[in-house]
């Protein structure tokens, strides 16, 4: 994504959808949440406030990044030399997102993280056009663990999954700052 596609300090324009107050600027913003997923774990929702936009500004989301770390039976990260690849870990976890403000799913069904991301190099799900989470909006994330392989040389007991929504808070207004 180039700076010309979504510049941080875009010139004044209208809000997404062509309605409302002009956009005066953008503030870099991220929301992050983490959950430990176990083998064959049923769908489990992160706390509903994790990805709540409780600000007075719209959150313009450009991408979601995922980081997965294999854990042993003590909840400690596996040594780097035995840590499975991001692709392998992401292939063992399904995720489902839903925007509660509009009752709008962002995935039709729970989907393996590995099928959403661009691979080990980026671990991100990026969109050509941003998704706007309006103020007081909320996205819930539900994670599900598939059956982890057994008999491997690695004692993978659980996976710590970190999900981060990245984008910008939109600063909107009339542009008239005179008292």
C-alpha positions in Angstrom: 0.0 0.0 0.0 1.6 3.3 -1.0 1.3 6.6 0.7 -0.6 7.9 -2.3 -3.4 5.4 -1.8 -4.1 6.2 1.8 -1.9 9.1 2.9 -1.7 9.7 6.6 -2.5 13.4 6.3 -4.9 13.3 3.4 -6.2 16.6 2.0 -9.6 17.5 3.3 -12.3 15.3 1.8 -15.6 13.9 2.7 -16.1 11.0 5.1 -16.3 7.5 3.9 -19.4 7.0 1.8 -19.3 10.6 0.6 -21.4 11.9 3.5 -20.8 13.8 6.7 -18.0 16.1 7.8 -14.8 16.4 5.8 -11.7 14.4 6.9 -9.1 16.8 8.2 -6.5 14.2 9.1 -5.7 10.7 10.2 -4.1 9.5 13.5 -2.3 6.2 13.3 -4.1 3.7 15.5 -4.1 0.0 16.5 -6.2 -2.2 18.6 -4.8 -5.5 19.8 -6.1 -8.6 21.6 -4.6 -12.0 22.6 -6.0 -15.4 23.4 -4.4 -18.8 24.0 -5.9 -21.5 21.8 -5.7 -25.2 22.7 -6.0 -28.3 20.5 -9.6 -29.0 19.5 -10.8 -25.9 21.4 -14.4 -25.0 20.6 -15.2 -21.5 19.2 -14.4 -19.0 22.0 -14.9 -15.3 21.7 -12.4 -12.8 22.9 -13.9 -10.4 25.5 -16.4 -8.2 23.6 -14.6 -5.0 24.7 -11.3 -6.0 23.1 -12.0 -4.5 19.7 -14.6 -1.9 20.8 -14.2 1.6 19.3 -15.3 3.7 22.3 -13.8 6.9 20.8 -15.7 9.8 19.2 -13.8 9.1 15.9 -14.3 6.5 13.2 -11.5 3.9 13.0 -10.5 3.3 9.4 -9.0 -0.2 9.5 -6.5 -1.0 6.7 -5.3 -4.5 7.9 -5.4 -7.1 10.5 -2.1 -8.7 11.6 -1.8 -12.1 13.3 1.1 -13.3 15.4 1.1 -16.9 16.7 3.5 -18.5 19.2 3.6 -22.2 20.1 3.5 -22.9 23.8 4.6 -25.9 25.8 2.6 -27.5 28.7 3.8 -24.8 31.1 2.5 -22.0 28.9 6.1 -21.0 27.9 7.1 -20.3 24.3 8.7 -23.2 22.6 12.4 -22.7 21.8 13.0 -20.9 18.5 14.7 -23.9 16.9 11.6 -26.0 17.6 9.0 -23.2 17.1 6.6 -24.2 14.2 6.4 -21.7 11.3 3.7 -19.0 11.4 2.0 -20.7 8.5 1.9 -24.0 10.4 0.5 -22.3 13.6 -2.0 -20.2 11.6 -3.2 -23.4 9.9 -4.3 -24.8 13.3 -6.5 -21.8 14.3 -9.8 -20.6 12.8 -11.1 -17.1 13.3 -14.5 -15.4 12.8 -15.0 -11.7 12.9 -18.3 -9.8 13.2 -19.1 -6.1 13.4 -21.8 -5.9 16.0 -22.9 -2.3 15.1 -24.2 -3.6 11.7 -24.5 -7.3 12.6 -22.1 -7.7 9.7 -19.7 -10.7 9.5 -16.2 -10.0 8.0 -15.8 -13.7 7.2 -18.7 -16.0 6.1 -17.6 -18.8 8.4 -14.7 -19.4 10.8 -11.6 -19.4 8.5 -8.1 -20.6 9.0 -5.8 -17.6 9.7 -3.3 -19.0 7.2 -5.8 -18.6 4.4 -6.4 -14.9 5.2 -2.8 -13.8 5.5 -0.2 -13.1 2.9 2.2 -15.6 4.4 5.0 -15.9 6.9 6.7 -12.6 5.8 3.8 -10.3 6.7 1.2 -12.3 8.7 -1.4 -9.7 7.7 -4.8 -9.6 6.1 -4.8 -6.4 4.1 -7.7 -4.8 2.2 -7.6 -2.6 -0.9 -10.2 -0.4 0.6 -10.3 0.3 4.4 -13.1 -0.9 6.6 -14.7 1.8 8.8 -15.5 0.9 12.3 -17.7 3.8 13.4 -17.5 5.3 16.9 -19.3 3.1 19.4 -18.8 0.2 17.0 -17.4 -3.2 18.0 -15.9 -6.1 16.2 -15.9 -9.4 18.0 -13.4 -12.1 17.2 -14.0 -15.8 17.9 -11.1 -18.3 17.8 -11.3 -22.0 17.4 -8.5 -24.6 17.7 -8.2 -27.4 15.3 -6.7 -30.7 16.4 -2.9 -30.2 16.8 -0.7 -32.9 15.3 0.7 -35.4 17.7 3.8 -37.5 17.7 5.8 -34.5 16.3 9.2 -33.7 17.7 7.6 -30.6 19.2 5.4 -30.7 22.3 2.9 -28.1 21.1 0.2 -27.8 23.7 -1.3 -24.4 22.9 -0.9 -21.4 20.6 -0.9 -17.8 21.8 -2.7 -15.8 19.1 -2.3 -12.0 18.9 -4.7 -10.1 16.6 -4.1 -6.4 15.8 -6.3 -4.1 13.8 -4.2 -1.4 12.2 -5.3 1.8 10.6 -6.2 5.4 11.4 -8.7 7.4 13.6 -10.4 9.9 11.3 -10.3 13.5 12.4 -13.4 15.1 11.0 -14.7 18.6 11.2 -15.7 21.7 9.4 -12.1 23.0 9.1 -13.3 26.3 10.6 -11.2 26.8 13.7 -12.2 30.5 14.3 -13.7 31.1 17.7 
